[in-house]
Amino acid sequence: MITGDLKRRVDALWTEFWQGGITNPLTVIEQITFLMFARLLDINETRDENRLKRTGTSFQKRFSGDEQSLRWSQFRHLGADAMLPLVRDKVFPHFRKSSTSGTAFAEFMKDAQLMIQKPSLLVKAVSMIDQLPLTEGDAKGDLYEYLLSKLTTAGINGQFRTPRHIIRMMVDLLEPKPTDVIGDPSCGTGGFLVETMQYLLEKYTSPEGVLEETDPETGKTEKTYTGDLLEDHREHIRSGMFHGFDFDATMLRIAAMNLMLHGVDNPDIHYQDTLSAGFTDKFPTAAADGFNVILANPPFKGQLDFEDVHASLLRKVKTKKTELLFLVLILRMLKTGGRSATIVPDGVLFGSSTAHVALRKLLLDHNQLEAVISLPSGVFKPYAGVSTGILVFTKGGRTDDVFFYDVEADGLSLDDKREPISANDLPACLAAWRNKDASRDTDRTQKAFFVSAQEIRDSNYDLSLGKYKVRVHVAQTYDAPLVVLDRMKKLNDDIASDLAELEELLG
């Protein structure tokens, strides 16, 4: 739980970067990430050293004997003039040197650079990060989520942060298990993977494992889920469950740090354009047979040259549009029986081009298309106003009926402010999904209903909700024309009377 005091400290840290001339939100988060990781690295080294003294258990040292001055606990005491050259010229090169180890840490710190040029800013940042509760349970994860919430600028190629409550609904739709192998081919900051971890913690925590904490300022009590029922799966969760790919190096580093701060010690996060011809046909060892679950919000706006696209994707759907190619890629990455919940722009659902129809035919005729959930157009504001939907599908099997749901409100206003409101269809959508019945849910005037696969085929594989939803129009009553004319005549007479009285008063 992040308290008001902690939020103020993070806000103050953000302001220091802004005033120090670093105003790009991604750069600010990346630089704070580097410094937080430097501190965590030292914390873990100290913890292992203490364990060695108590139990004699050996460990892989992060700092050799002549590198002790590069530890956070050593350089945090330095003055401005000494700290900046040490961190820039020795600490960061140490990070980059470690990139030969092949660990998640190596991938995370690859090409790391200190962008802070002002010595005074580095001292302030180090001092403030030193006071953050990075060792207190889930506090570091909550802290990082708050930091990421400040990311209010859209990336290139249609990238933008997916709202956390939308991510959570998608995770709830798929209900991942602790034995699953989970991937995201365009992971961004790792939101889907992190929320999956949070889902597992909540579901696999015994009543005794739930810790409650009350914020002394607000009096609000929040729960922390320890995941005590996950003990048999810890090693799989630590290094085998989560796999993310992205071609934005900054996003890659943030995603890796995000997962590490949420209890995934060695996530498989790779710098990779997953649509490219250079994307390996072999998945990570843990996912050699494909993924059980893929959650994604792929970039919408990109177009690639055919020669840049993996041949296996073009054999299914010949297109340059990334939103179509990513769906084919996800089907390719899933193992038979694996499931996905993926956000797509509305054009994917009803586009009439050969590629659009071929993609929908692939989903409906050769796999099991389970659901089309329509989202309101303001869900991704202030980044974009594009209308989107969620496709839920399973690789293989067959489609008999497709579940549709019309989400008209998500609990936040649909303008750029995105302030909390009372209207929220997401809980009802999840409830309808869990209790769905194709033989019962046939009333298309309702938010939830089924459409048969054959009807969709007969409609040129159109998956737009508006194609099948029956809108109920409430008749409006209007005054008869003569009544309106009478009212207008009376109003004119009243105005004339008032003017006459005014003229009389004025003499």
N, C-alpha and C positions, 0 to 999 in steps of 0.2 A: 504494500500500500504506500503510495507516494503522498506525503502530507503537504499541507499548504506551505510549511517552512521549507521543505525540500524543493517544492516547485519554485519558490522565490529564489533559492540558491541556483537552480538550473537557469532560471530567467536571467539572473545576474551574470552568470557565466556566459550566456548567449550574448548579453549586452556588451560584455568586455570584448568579445570577438568582433562584434559589429563596430564598436568604437575603435578597435585596433585595425580596422580596414579590411577585415575578412567578412564579406556580406553575403556571399553565396551560401544558402542554407546547407547544400550538400557538402561543401568544403568545411563549414563549421562542424557539422556532425562527424565528418571523416576525421578531422583533426582532434576533436574531443575523443573520438573512438580510439585513435592511436594512443593518446595519453592515458585513457582508462585502461587500455590493454597493457600498457607498460607497467602500470601500477598492479594490475592483476597478475602479471607475469612474476613480479617480485613477491607478491603475496603467496603465490603457489610455490615459489622457490623456498620461501621461508617455512611454509607448511611442511614441505618435503624434508627440509633440513631438520626440523624438529622431530618428524617421524623417524628419521634416520638415527637421531640421538636416543630416542625411546626404544625403538624396536630393532634397529640395525638394518632396516629395509633400504636397499639401494634404490637410486632413481637416476634418471637422465638429467644431468645438470643443464640448466638454461644459461648459466654464466660460469665461465671458467675462472680460474684463480686470478688472472690478470684482467678480468672483465667486471670485477665487483663494483667498480666506480660507475658502471652503466646501469646499475639497479636503481629503481625508483627511490628506495629508502636512502640511497646515497646522494643522488643528485638533487633531490627535492630541497635540500638545505642550502644549496648554492645560491649565490647572488645572481643578479640578472646577467652581468657581463660574463660570468663563468658558465652559467647554465645553458645559454643559447648555443654557443659553439660545441659544447659537449653533447647536447641532445641532437643537434643538427648533424654534426660531423662524426659522432661515434655511436650514439644510441641507435639512430635510424639505420646507419650502415650495418649495425649488429642485427637489427631486424631483417634486413635484406639478405645478410649472410646466412641467416637461419632458414632462408627460403629454399635451401638445397636439401632440407631434411625430409621433404615430401609430406609433411603434416598439414592439418588444416591451418595451424598457425602460420606455416610457411606460405600457403596460398593467400592467407589473409594479409600478410605483411609484404607480399611481393610488390615491388616498385613503390614502397612507402616513402613518402617525402614530407618533411616538415615545412609547412607553408607559413608558419608564424615567423615573421621577420623582426618584430619588435621584442627586444629582451624583456621589457616590462610586462607585455602581454603574456609571454610564456610563464613568467614567474607567477602572475596572478592566476593563470589557468591551472598550473600545477598545484598551487596552494588550494584553490577551490575544489579541484578534483580529489585532492588528498582528504578533504572533509566529507566527501560523498560516501554513503554507506554501502560500498561495493561488496562487503562480506556478510551482510545481514540478510540471509534467506533469499527471498524473491525480490528484495528491494532493488537490486541492481537491474532486474528485468523490468520492473515497473518504471524505474528511472529512465531506462533506455526507451521504453515505449513513449514516455512523455517527451523525450528528446526527439523521437521520430515524428511525433505529432506536430512538431514545428516545421516539418518539411512540407511547405505549401507551394512549391514551384514544380510544375510538370517537367518531366524529363523529355528527352528527344524520342522520336519514333513512337509517339503515342503512349509513353510510359507515364503512369501516375499512381499514386498510392491508393490502394484499395481500402475503403473504410473497414475498420476492424469488426464492426457488427455484421457487415455483409460477409466477411471472411468467416466469422464464427458460424453463421447460419449454414454456409456451404460445408464447413467441417461437420456440423451437426447432421446435415443431410446424408453424409457418407458414413458417419460413425466409425472412424478408423480404429483398428485394434493394435495392441502393443507388439504384435508379431508382424505387422505389415511393413512393407518397404514403400516409402512415400516420396514423391518427387514433385518438382515444379520446374518446368523448362524455361521459365522467365521469372525468376524468383524475386527480383528487385531487392527490397530490404528484408526479405524472408518472412513476411507477414503470415502467409499460409502455413509455413512449416512451424513457426512459433506458436500460432493458435492451435495447431494440431497437438503440439506438446502440452499446451494448457488444457485442452480437452481431455487428454489422457490422464493428466494429473488430477483433474476434477473427478473423472469417472472411476479412476483406480486409487482412490484414497478412502480408507476406512473411516467410520465416524470418529474413531479415536485419533486419526491422523490429521483431522481438520483443526487448524489453529486459528483462533480468532484474535483480532487486534483492534483496538479502538483508537481512533485519531483523537488526541486530547483537545485539539482545536475545534473540530466539528462535532465530536461525539459520535461520529459514524463508525460502525463496526464492520470490518471486512474480514473475509476468510482467506486463509492461506492453505493450499492443498499440498500435502507432502508427497503424495504418490507412493505411500508405503506398500501398496499392493503391486507395485511394479518391480519389486526387487529382482525377480527372476528374469526380467527383461532389460536390466540396466545397461549391460554391455551392448546389446543390440541398439538401444536408444542412444547410447553415447556415441557410437560410431557407424552403425549399420542401417539405421532407420531412415534418416533424413538426407535427401539429395537435392541440391538446387543448382541451377545453371543461369548465368547471365553474361551478357557481353559488355556490360558497363562495369569497369573496374572499381569505381567508387561504390556502386550498389553491392558488388561482390564483397567488399570489405565490410560494409555495414551489415549485410546479411549474415556473414560469418560471426561477427561480433554479437549480433542480436541473438543468434542461436546459442552461442556460448554463454551469454548472460542469462539465458533461460534454461540452463541445465543440460544442453547438448554439447558435451565437451569437445567432440571431434567430428563436426558435421562435414559432409561431403559436398562442399561448395566449390564449383569450378567456373573459371573464366571460359565461356564457350558460347558461340553463336550456334544454337541448337538446330537452326534451319539450314545451316551452311553445308556445302558438300564436304567440308572437312570434319564434320561431326562424326565421331567414331561410331561404327556399327555396334561396338561392344559397350554395354552399359557397365557401371561400376560393379565390382565383384558381387556385392550384396544384392544387386538388381540384375544379375546376369540373365535371368529368365523374364525380366520385365518387372514393372512396378505394380503393386497391389492398388495403390491410390495415387492419383495425380490431381492436384488442386492448382488452378492457374487463372490468371487474368493477363493474357498475352497482349503485346502491343497491337494496336488496331490499325495504325495509319501507314505502316511501312509497306514498301514494295521492293522486291528483290529481282535481280536478273536471273533468268532460268539457269545460266551456267553456275550461279552461286548457290543454287538450291540442291539439297541432297536428292539424288535420283530416285530413291525409294518413295519420296513424297510426291514427286511429279508424276510417278506412275499411277498414283491414286487420283490426284486432282491436278490438272495442269493449270497453274495460276501463279501470278506474282504476288498476290495479296497475302500478307502475313497472317491475317486473322483466319484465313482458310487453311493455310499451310500448318499453322500451329495445331489445329484440330486433327489434321492427318498425322502430325508428329506425335501427338498425345496417344492416338490409337496405336501407333507403332511402338511407343514406349511401354504401354500397358501390357501385362501378361494376360492371357485369356482368362476372363472372369474378373479382371481388374476394372476398377471404376474411376470415373472422373466427374468433377463438378468444375465447369469452366465458364468464365464470363465471356460473352461475345457481343459485338455491336448488333443492333437489330437487323442491319443489312444482311448478315449471315443467315437470318431466319427466313427472309423473303426474297432475297436477291434473285433475279431471273436469268443471270448469265449461266453459261454452260457449267462453269466451275462451281458456282453456288449450288446449283441443282445437284451436281455430281457429289458434292460434299454431303448434302442432306440425304441423298440416296444412300451413300455409304453408311451413314449413321443409322438410317431406318431399316435398310434391307439386309445389311451384313453384320449389324451389331444390335444391341438392345438399347434403343433410345428410351430413357425412363421418364424424363421430365423436361419441360420448358417453363421456366419461371421468369415472367416479365417484370423488370424493374423500372421504376419511374425515372424520367430523364434527368432529374436533378441529383441523383445519387452520387455522382462523381464531381459535383461542383465543390470548390471553385475551379477545379482543374479543367473540366469539360462538361458540356451539357448533353452529350451524346446519349441516346436511348440504348439500353442494353438488356440482355437477358442472361439467365444461367442455364446452361445445358448440362443435364445429368445423364450419363450413359455408361454402359458396360461393354467391354470388348468381347465380341462374340455373342452367341445366343441369338434370339430373334425378338422383334418388336411386335407386340399385339395391340397394345393401347399405350398412349402417351399422356402423362399427367401434365395439365396446364394449371398455372396459378397466376393470378393478376395482382401483383404487389403494387398498390397505389400510394402507400406511405411507409416510410422506414423508421419512423420515430424522430426524424429531424426535418426541419424545413427544407424545401427543395430549391432554395435560393443560394446565393453565394455565402450567406452567413451560416447556414446549416445549424440552426439553433434547435434545441430539444422541443418537440411538440408531443401532444398526447396520442395522435393517430399513428399506429404502428401495426402493419400487417405481418411482420416477420414471425412473431410467435404463432399466429394463426396459420401461416403458411407451413411452418414446421409441424404443427399439430395435424394439419390436413394431410401432409405427406406421410406422417407416421401411421395415420388411420385411413389411408386411401383404399378405395375399393372401386374398381372399374365398372362393376355391375351396378353400383349405387350412385357414384358421383357422375351423373349424366346431365344435370341441370346446368346449362351453359349461361344462365343468367347469374350464377354464383361465381365467386372468385376462384374456386377449385372445381375442375371438371376434367373428364377424360375424352380423348378423341381417338378413334380407331386408326391403326396404321393404314388401313385401306383407304379411308377417307383422306388421309394426308397424301397418299400416293395419287389419288384422283384429283388432288388440288395442286399438282406439280410440286409435291413435297414441300409446300408452304408450311412453315412452322411459326408464323406470326400469330400471336394471341388474338389479334383483331380479326383474323380470318374465321375464327370459330366462336369467339365470344359473342353472346347475344346481349346487346345493350338494351336495358329497359328505359324507355323514354316516358317520363311523367308528363302528362298533358297539363299545359298551363292554361288558365282561364283568363280571358281578357274582356274588358268592358265592350259592350256593343258600340259601333261607330257613333250612333246618335247620342248615346250617353256621354261619350268622349266629347262630342261637339258641344253638348249642353254645358259640360264642365268648363270647356275652354271659353264659351260665351260668358258664363258667369264670372270667370277669372278676369276677362277683359273688362266686363262691366265694373268689377270691383276696383280694377286699376284706374279706370276712367273716373270713378267716383272719388278715389283718393286724390287724383291729380286736381280735380275740381275744388276739393276742400283745401288743398295746398295753395292753389291760386287765390282763393278767397282770403286765406290767412295772410298772404303776401300783399294783398290789396290790389 
